[in-house]
Amino acid sequence: MNKCANVLIFLQYQNLLFPNIPNTLQQILYHYRSMKIAIIKERKVPADKRVVLSPKACKNLLQTYPNLSIKVESSDIRTFADEDYLKTGIPVTDDISDCDVLLGVKEVPIEALIPNKKYFFFSHTIKKQQYNRKLLQTILEKNIELYDHEVIVDKNHKRLIGFGYYAGIVGTYNGFRAYGLKHNLFELPYAEEFKDKKELIQKLQDIQLPAIKIVLTGTGRVGMGAKEILDAINIQQVSKSEFLHTTFTNAVYTQLDALDYNKRRDGLEKDISDFFENPQEYESSFFQFAHVADLYIAGHFWDEEAPLIISKENTKHPDFNISVIADISCDVNGPIASTIRSSTIKDPIYGYDPFTEKETDYNQPNAVAVMAVDNLPCELPKDASEGFGEMFTKHVIPAFFNDDKDGILERALMTHNGKLTKNFAYLQDYVDGK
């Protein structure tokens, strides 16, 4: 038996005798824990260049956790090349079968899943998405522990990691690109052609906008990413009242939270928690903004029981003024009537005809131009990966070394020992095909 093992046994025995020293024990045990992480190749089609941990993030983690080891599965599509990892001393290989924890971004194809491993990725199963039922079934069959990035939350169930901020940045850029094309004002390149956010902002700063009004819904990560772009190109932020009642000679925007465009049916005034707890008691008051806005950037969170933001009837109204909608939230057939499908990075804009309620050429006079790309952060893969890695490093990795004292891993664990965990038992009928 080696010295490390003897120390562990001694410390564990000591903790039984002296239970008042858990912090010291935890700190010492931390130095003797070991874990092997692998960054897996993204195999979903279309290709996704993002990654959970950049070379710099890997290097920082190895310096922080002496008994952590990291491997990178070779990839020819990742935003960081194999050579970038090799330069920082991270081994690149085609065989990651000896690793404990496998980190990915998008769903792992069924045939690529390795049994008896811990996986982190966006599984897109927590809402019972039919197209991924077989994926979850296979994860259970292969005795895989699945931790879904989407449910990595704190004790108040607030999300700790995600790509929403970068979706807000790219979605807002795409909204301006769509506006320029719709009104023949200017042409912007695709966002994916930029090296990083800085280049994207510089390009936007070169355009000349007319005195349009822009309404932005959402104050979370998506909304704040959108706001950063609006502020970076010096668009004036105004109050709700000014937006509704004042004429400007320059482009302006207003940012709305849920209670700014929803009101209780009974006329009572409540706080935001009431809206989230009782969304069915509310109705939309957004049309007052649609009456004066030219461009709508949608970065809100929406619950299926919440009221529609823009109905089909709204878009038919002669006072409906919005000509371009950048639907970053992209809830298809959800709160915004014109979002009838998601669009793609290569073909991001389509038109919505309010009167036929069908898709049309966005250049048609009556058409609302819709940008509804559902994987926007892929267009800034380097920035998005670095930002995501910072959050993952801060909130998730420590949980492996501190006995998950904050319950981060416990809350995110969907499957264990071939079964759904308690928090995700509601998916059983979905797994069973019912």
N, C-alpha and C positions, 0 to 999 in steps of 0.2 A: 504494500500500500504506500503511495507516494505522500510527500509532506502535505500537499494541498488537501488531499482527502482526509488526512489526520486532523488538519486544522479545521476543516468543515465539521467533522464529527465532534471535535472538542467544542466548537462554537455552538453547534446545535444542542449539545448536552448542557453547555453553560447557560443557554437561553432558557432551557427548561427549569434550571435551578434558580436563575436570576431573570425573571421575565421583565424586569424594569429596564433592560438595556437593549430594547429592540432596534433602536436607531443605530447604535454602534455595531450590533450584529449585522444589520442590513448593509451598512457601509463596508464592512470587512468581507461579507459574503459576496458582495458585488464584484470584488476583485478576482474571485475564483469561478465566477460563472463564465460559460463560453457559449457562443452561438454562431452558426454559420448562415449568412444571408446570401441569396442569389438575386441578382437583377435579371429578370427573364426577358427573352426576346418577345416583342409584340408581334403576334401572328394573325390578329384579326384583319380582315379585309373590309374596307380600304385601309391602307397602312396608316399607322399612328406613330409619329416620330417621338412622342413624349416618353419620359422615363421617370420613375419615382425618385431616384437619387442621381444627381450629377456627379462627375468625378470629384469636384471640390467637396460636395456633401459626404461622399464616401471617405475621403481623406480625413475630414474633420471627425467623423464618427470613429474611425480607427484610432485616432489620437485620444479620443474621449473614453473609449471602451477598449481596454487592452486585450480582452479576451474575445472580442468580436472579430470575425473574419468575413470578408465580402468577396464574392465572385461575380463576374459579369458574363452572361451568356452572349456569345458573339452575335452581332446584328449588323446588317448592311443598311438599315433604314433609320436607326436611332439618331436623334439630333446630335448626340455626342458620339463620335466614332469610337471604334474599339481602341484606336491609338490614343485617344484622349484619356481613357482609363489606364491604359498601360503606362502612360507617362507619369501618372500619379501612384504607380506601384500596385494597381488593382489588377489581379489576374483575369484574363479573358479566356473563356473556354467554351467548348460545345457540350460539356458534360457537367451538369449541376446537380446530379442525383445524390451527392453526398451532403447537400445543404439542407438546413432545417426549415428555413423560412424563405419563400419565393415571392418576390415583389414584382407586380405588374401594374399596368394602368387599365387596359380594356380587358374584356372577357377572354379567357384562355380557351382556345378550341378544345373540344372534348378529347380528341385524339392526342393532344399534347399534355394533358393532365398527368402528373406523376402521383401515384397512390401514396397515402400515409404522410403527406406533407402539410405544412401550414402555408396557405396562399393569401395574399392580399391583392385584390383588384376590384374594379367596379363590375359587379356581376349582373347588374340590371335584372334582378329577380325579386327584390323586396316589394315591388308593386305587382307581383304575379304576372310579369311580362311573359306572354305565351311563347314567344320565340326563344326564350332561354330556359324553358321548363326542363328540357333534356340535360342542359348544363348542370342545373342543381341536382337533378336525379343522379347524374354521373358522379358528382362531387360526393354525394352521400354513399354511393356504391363503392367508391375508391377510398373511403375512410379519410377524406381530406378535411382539414380544419379550414373553413373559409372565413376570412375577416373582410368584410366589405368596406371599402373606403367611405362609402356614403353614410355608413352608420357609425363612424368613429366620432363619438360625441362626448361632451362633458356630462357631469351629473345632472345638469338641467336639460340635457338632450340637444344642446346647441352644437352644430357641426364644428369640428376642429380643423379639418383639412378639406381641400377641394380646389377646383380650377375655376370657380365662379368669377373671381376677380379678373382673370384673363379673358373669360368669356365676355365680361362687360367691356373690356378694352377693345377686343376685336369686333364685337357686335356693334359697338358705337361707330367704329371706323367703317364697318360695312354699311351701316345706316347712312352715313354721309356719302359713301360711294354710290349707294342706290339712289339717293336724292339727286346727286349730280347727273346720273344717267337718265333718271325719270324725267328731269326737267331740262336736259341738254345744257347743263351749266358747266360741267367739268368732268373729266375722266380720271379716276384713280386706279392704280394697279391693285391686283389682289393682295390681301394682307400677307399671305404666305410668301410673297416675294421679298419681304423685309427681313433683315437679319435679326432685328429686335424691336422692342417697343419704342426706343428712341428714334429710330428711323421712321417708324410709322407716324409718330407725332410730328416729326419734322415735315413729312409730306403733307399732312393735314394743315399745318400752319401756312402752307403755300396757297391754299385755295381761298377764293373770295366768295363768302356766303352772302346771300341777300338777307334782308331783315325778316328772317323766319322765326317762328316760335317752336321750340322743342319741348315736349313734355316727357319726363323720365319717371317711370314708376319703379320703386324698389330702393331700399336703403341698406340692403345687405351687401355681401361681397360683390355680386354682379352690379348692383346699383352704384357702389363706390368705384368700381372699375370704370363704369361709364362716366361717372362724374369727373374722374381724373382726366379723361380725355377732353371733356367739355371745358374744364378749367384750363387745361394745358394749351388749348387753342383760343383761349381768351373770350369764350362766349359768356356773356353776362348772365349771372344767376339772379332771378327775380322772385318775389313772393308769389304765392298763389293768386292773391288779389290783383297784383300788378299784371300778372300773366293774363288774367281774364279780362281786365278792364282798361289796360293801357296800351296805346300804340307806340311802337318803338321804331327807330330808324336803323337799328342794328339787330343782329341775331341774339336771341335770349333763350334761356331755358328755366324751367322750374322742376324741382324734384319732389315727388309725392310719396308719402307713406300710405299704408292701406286705408286709414281713416280719412285721408284727404279725398278719396274717390269712392268711398263706401259709406253708407249711412244706415242706421237702424230703421226698420220699417215702421216701428212704433214712435219714432221721433226722439227717443231718449238718447242722451249723450253718455257714452261709456268709454273706457280706456281700451287700448289696443288688445289687451288680454281677452276682453269680451268678444272681440271680433274673431280671434283665433279659436276661442272655445265655442262660440255660437255663430259660425259664419252664415248659417241658414236664416238667421234673423236679419240679415242685411240685404240691401239692394245697391246697385251701382249708381254713382253720381258722376261718373267720368265724362258723360257726354258734354258737360259744360266746358271741359278742356278740349274735347274733340271738335267743338264748334270753332275754336280759335287757333288750334295747333296745326302746324304744317307737317311736322315729323314727330313720330311717337317712338320712343325707345323703351321697350318693355323688359324690365329686369326684376320683376317682382316674383314672389313665391305665391302659388295659387293652390287652394284646396278645392277639391271637386264639389264640396258643399257650398263654397263661396259663390257670390253672384258673378254673372258674366261681366266683364269689363266693357267690351264692345260687342253688342249683339248684331245679328244680321239686319235687324230693323234699323239700328243706329247707322249702319253703313249706307242704307238706302235713303236716309233723311237728307233733304236738300241742304241742310246746314252742316252736314258732316264735312269737315275741312281737311282732314288728314289725308295726304297723298302717298306717304311712305311710312311703313311700319317696320322697324327693326325689332323683331320678336326674339330677343335673346333667350327668354324663358322657354319658348318653343313648346307650348302645350298644344299639340295637334288636336283640333276639334274641341278646344278648351275655351278659355275666357275671352279670346280675341277671334271674332268670327272669320277674319281673313286668313288665319293660319290653318289652312286645310291640309297641309302636308309640311314635312320638314324639307329643307333644300340642302344643297351640297356645297362644299367648298369650291368646286369647279363650276357650279351653276347655281349661285346663291340667291338669285332674285326671280320671283315669278309674280304674275299679276292676279288679282282677285277682282272679279266682276260682281259688284254688289247686287245686281239685279238678276243675274242668272245663278248667283251663288257658286260659281265655278271658276276654275283657273282660266286665265287669259294672258295675252301679251301685256306685260306691265307698261308698255308704252301707249296702250289704248287710253284715250282721254278720261274715261270713267273708271279706269282700273286703279286699285290701290296697289302700289308696289310693295311686295312683302319679301323681307329677308328673314329666313327662319332656319338658318344653319344650326344643327344640333350638336356639332362638335367644334365649336369656335376656337377653343384654346389650341387645337391642333395647328392653327395658322401661325401661332407664335410659340413653337414647341420648346425653344431654348429657354425663354423667359418663364413660360408656364412650368417647365420642369424644375427650374431652379427655385421658383416660389413654392411649388408643391413640396419639394425636398426639404425646404426650411421648416415647413409645418410638420412634415412627417418626422423629421429629426427631433423637433421640439416636443411633440405630443405623443408619438407612438413608440419610438425606440426606447426611451427611458423605462417604459412600462415592462419591458422584458428583463430589466435589471433591478427593478424596485418592487418586485412581487405584485406588480399591477395595482399599486396602492390606491390609485384613483379610479380603478375599474374601467379603464379605457379599453383594454383587450376584452374584458368580460362582456361589455355592452356591444362590441363589434363582432363577436364570435357568433356566426350563424349556424355552423355545423360542428358536431363533435361526436366521435365514436360512431359514426355512421347515422347519426340522428340530428334533427333540428334541435337547437337549444331552446330554452324556455322562452326567450324573448322573440323567437321567430317560429314558434309553434303554429302560429296562424297560417303559415305557408304549407301545412301538411296536406290540405285538400288540393292545393296547387301541385304539390309533388306527386300526389296520388292520381292526378289527372282528372279531378272532379271539377 
